Amino acid sequence: MRVGEAPGVDLRRYLIWIAFSVVTLAIKNFTANAKGLNDILVILFFIVGVFTLGLMVRRFMRERSSFAEPRKRFMDSLVHNIGFITLMIVLIIVLRMMISYLQVNGKLPKFSNDDVASSDQKVFIFNLIANVFIISIQQQLVSTGFFFNYFFRKSSPASAVGGILISGLIAGAITLPGSLLQFFMNTVFGFCFALTYLYTQDEKMPVMLGMIAALIGTIMI
């Protein structure tokens, strides 16, 4: 259990992490278009993204030191929860593939703020690096890591269910969805990430799943 600060302090700090995540994603969305990359915005994105991600990771690691539970090593946590993690990876990949399949067949609309398709290979490489190594990690820190550090810390079924629901809604919102349908789909992914965090009690597990989801989503655009 984390030794929490005053609720107002936690809330204000949490809003800062949300702002970091949203601003970084907004810059990324403006950086690439069908014609190619805006070189100035590429530089700005990596400066802002790396700086804000560094602050978030540093703060999260400091806050984790206030937990009574010992920190878990990545491989130990992965091996201990391998069955559950494998199930979640398969679920996320299947959901991603279903969304792309339905979009290709016209059953679902192309989301307005998805990564753009471009003949410029640099656009794909930029999106891949940005989505997997910066955006996905920031979003997981916001929707699961910091969220469960600050809120829903009680060990009860009601707290767990409430935490998963609200965490999923936050996960759907911070992706800056262009439609209600896109918000709903990203919220479902958020439920999966929140459930993974509560099941494993290790932030590295939903971060890994978020990176996998970002990788599959970027490749299948």
C-alpha positions as CSV (number, residue, x, y, z in Angstrom):
1,M,0.0,0.0,0.0
2,R,1.3,3.4,-0.9
3,V,1.8,6.1,1.7
4,G,-0.4,8.7,0.1
5,E,-0.3,12.4,0.3
6,A,-3.3,14.7,0.6
7,P,-6.0,13.9,-2.0
8,G,-5.8,17.4,-3.4
9,V,-2.0,17.0,-4.0
10,D,-2.5,13.7,-5.7
11,L,-5.2,15.1,-8.0
12,R,-3.2,18.1,-9.0
13,R,-0.2,16.0,-9.7
14,Y,-2.3,13.5,-11.7
15,L,-3.7,16.3,-13.9
16,I,-0.2,17.3,-14.7
17,W,0.6,13.7,-15.9
18,I,-2.6,13.7,-18.0
19,A,-1.5,17.1,-19.6
20,F,2.0,15.7,-20.4
21,S,0.4,12.7,-22.1
22,V,-2.2,14.6,-24.1
23,V,0.2,17.3,-25.2
24,T,2.8,14.7,-26.4
25,L,0.1,12.8,-28.3
26,A,-1.3,16.0,-29.9
27,I,2.2,17.0,-31.1
28,K,2.7,13.5,-32.6
29,N,-0.7,13.7,-34.4
30,F,0.3,17.0,-36.1
31,T,3.8,15.7,-37.0
32,A,3.0,13.2,-39.8
33,N,0.6,13.5,-42.7
34,A,0.1,11.7,-46.0
35,K,2.8,13.7,-47.6
36,G,5.5,13.1,-45.0
37,L,6.9,14.4,-41.8
38,N,7.2,18.0,-40.5
39,D,10.9,18.0,-39.5
40,I,10.5,20.8,-37.0
41,L,7.6,19.0,-35.3
42,V,9.6,15.7,-35.3
43,I,12.3,17.5,-33.3
44,L,9.8,19.1,-31.0
45,F,8.0,15.8,-30.4
46,F,11.1,14.0,-29.3
47,I,12.2,16.8,-27.1
48,V,8.8,17.1,-25.4
49,G,8.2,13.3,-25.4
50,V,11.5,12.2,-24.0
51,F,11.6,15.0,-21.4
52,T,8.0,14.5,-20.1
53,L,8.4,10.7,-20.2
54,G,11.6,11.0,-18.2
55,L,9.9,13.1,-15.6
56,M,7.0,10.7,-15.3
57,V,9.1,7.6,-15.0
58,R,11.4,9.3,-12.4
59,R,8.4,10.4,-10.3
60,F,6.7,7.0,-10.6
61,M,9.8,5.2,-9.4
62,R,10.0,7.5,-6.4
63,E,6.4,6.9,-5.6
64,R,6.8,3.2,-5.9
65,S,9.4,3.3,-3.1
66,S,6.6,4.4,-0.7
67,F,4.8,1.1,-1.2
68,A,5.1,-1.6,1.5
69,E,5.4,-4.3,-1.2
70,P,8.9,-5.0,-2.6
71,R,9.5,-4.1,-6.2
72,K,9.2,-7.0,-8.6
73,R,11.7,-7.9,-11.3
74,F,10.3,-8.0,-14.8
75,M,11.2,-11.6,-15.6
76,D,10.0,-12.8,-12.2
77,S,6.6,-11.1,-12.6
78,L,6.3,-12.3,-16.2
79,V,7.0,-15.9,-15.3
80,H,4.8,-15.8,-12.3
81,N,1.9,-14.5,-14.4
82,I,2.7,-16.1,-17.7
83,G,-0.7,-17.7,-18.2
84,F,-2.7,-14.5,-17.6
85,I,-0.2,-12.3,-19.6
86,T,-0.3,-14.7,-22.5
87,L,-4.1,-14.6,-22.5
88,M,-4.1,-10.8,-22.5
89,I,-1.6,-10.6,-25.3
90,V,-3.7,-12.9,-27.4
91,L,-6.8,-11.0,-26.6
92,I,-5.2,-7.6,-27.5
93,I,-3.8,-8.9,-30.8
94,V,-7.2,-10.5,-31.7
95,L,-9.0,-7.2,-30.9
96,R,-6.5,-5.2,-32.9
97,M,-6.8,-7.5,-35.9
98,M,-10.6,-7.5,-35.7
99,I,-10.7,-3.7,-35.7
100,S,-8.4,-3.5,-38.7
101,Y,-10.3,-6.3,-40.6
102,L,-13.6,-4.5,-40.1
103,Q,-12.2,-1.2,-41.2
104,V,-10.7,-2.7,-44.4
105,N,-14.1,-4.3,-45.2
106,G,-16.0,-1.1,-44.6
107,K,-17.8,-2.4,-41.5
108,L,-16.1,0.1,-39.3
109,P,-15.1,3.7,-40.3
110,K,-11.5,4.8,-40.5
111,F,-10.8,6.7,-37.3
112,S,-10.1,10.4,-38.0
113,N,-7.0,10.6,-35.8
114,D,-5.4,7.3,-36.5
115,D,-1.8,7.3,-37.8
116,V,-1.8,8.3,-41.5
117,A,-0.8,6.0,-44.2
118,S,2.0,7.4,-46.4
119,S,4.3,6.3,-49.1
120,D,7.1,7.9,-47.1
121,Q,8.7,5.1,-45.1
122,K,9.9,7.6,-42.6
123,V,6.3,8.3,-41.5
124,F,5.9,4.6,-40.6
125,I,9.2,4.5,-38.7
126,F,8.4,7.7,-36.8
127,N,4.9,6.4,-35.8
128,L,6.4,3.1,-34.8
129,I,9.0,4.7,-32.5
130,A,6.7,7.3,-31.2
131,N,3.7,5.0,-30.4
132,V,5.6,2.1,-29.0
133,F,8.4,3.8,-27.0
134,I,6.9,7.1,-25.9
135,I,3.1,7.4,-26.3
136,S,2.2,3.9,-25.0
137,I,4.4,4.2,-21.9
138,Q,3.1,7.6,-21.0
139,Q,-0.5,6.5,-21.4
140,Q,0.0,3.4,-19.3
141,L,1.6,5.5,-16.5
142,V,-1.4,7.8,-16.6
143,S,-4.2,5.3,-16.9
144,T,-2.8,2.5,-14.6
145,G,0.4,3.4,-12.8
146,F,-0.2,6.9,-11.4
147,F,-4.0,6.3,-11.4
148,F,-3.8,3.3,-9.0
149,N,-1.0,5.0,-7.0
150,Y,-3.3,7.9,-6.2
151,F,-6.9,6.5,-6.3
152,F,-8.8,3.2,-5.5
153,R,-6.1,1.9,-3.2
154,K,-8.4,-0.1,-1.0
155,S,-8.2,-3.9,-1.3
156,S,-11.9,-4.6,-1.9
157,P,-14.0,-5.8,-4.9
158,A,-15.8,-2.5,-5.1
159,S,-12.6,-0.6,-5.3
160,A,-11.2,-2.9,-7.9
161,V,-14.3,-2.7,-10.1
162,G,-14.5,1.0,-9.8
163,G,-10.8,1.4,-10.5
164,I,-11.0,-0.7,-13.7
165,L,-14.0,1.2,-15.0
166,I,-12.6,4.6,-14.4
167,S,-9.1,3.7,-15.5
168,G,-10.6,2.4,-18.8
169,L,-12.5,5.6,-19.4
170,I,-9.4,7.6,-18.8
171,A,-7.5,5.4,-21.2
172,G,-10.1,5.9,-23.8
173,A,-10.1,9.7,-23.3
174,I,-6.4,10.4,-23.3
175,T,-6.0,8.8,-26.8
176,L,-7.9,11.9,-28.1
177,P,-10.5,9.8,-29.9
178,G,-12.1,11.2,-33.0
179,S,-15.4,9.5,-32.5
180,L,-17.5,7.9,-29.8
181,L,-16.8,4.5,-31.4
182,Q,-13.1,5.0,-31.2
183,F,-13.4,6.1,-27.5
184,F,-15.4,2.9,-26.7
185,M,-12.8,0.7,-28.4
186,N,-9.9,2.4,-26.6
187,T,-11.8,2.1,-23.3
188,V,-12.1,-1.6,-23.8
189,F,-8.3,-1.8,-24.2
190,G,-8.0,0.3,-21.1
191,F,-10.1,-2.2,-19.1
192,C,-7.7,-4.9,-20.2
193,F,-4.7,-2.9,-19.0
194,A,-6.2,-2.0,-15.7
195,L,-7.2,-5.6,-15.0
196,T,-3.6,-6.6,-15.8
197,Y,-2.2,-4.1,-13.4
198,L,-4.5,-5.2,-10.6
199,Y,-3.9,-8.9,-11.3
200,T,-0.1,-8.7,-11.4
201,Q,0.4,-5.7,-9.1
202,D,3.3,-4.7,-11.4
203,E,3.1,-1.7,-13.7
204,K,5.6,-3.2,-16.1
205,M,3.0,-5.8,-17.2
206,P,0.4,-3.3,-18.6
207,V,3.2,-1.2,-20.0
208,M,4.4,-4.2,-21.9
209,L,0.9,-4.9,-23.1
210,G,0.5,-1.3,-24.1
211,M,3.6,-1.4,-26.2
212,I,2.5,-4.6,-27.9
213,A,-0.9,-3.1,-28.6
214,A,0.8,0.1,-30.0
215,L,3.1,-2.1,-32.2
216,I,0.3,-4.1,-33.7
217,G,-1.9,-1.1,-34.2
218,T,0.9,0.8,-36.0
219,I,1.8,-2.1,-38.2
220,M,-1.8,-2.7,-39.2
221,I,-2.6,0.9,-40.2
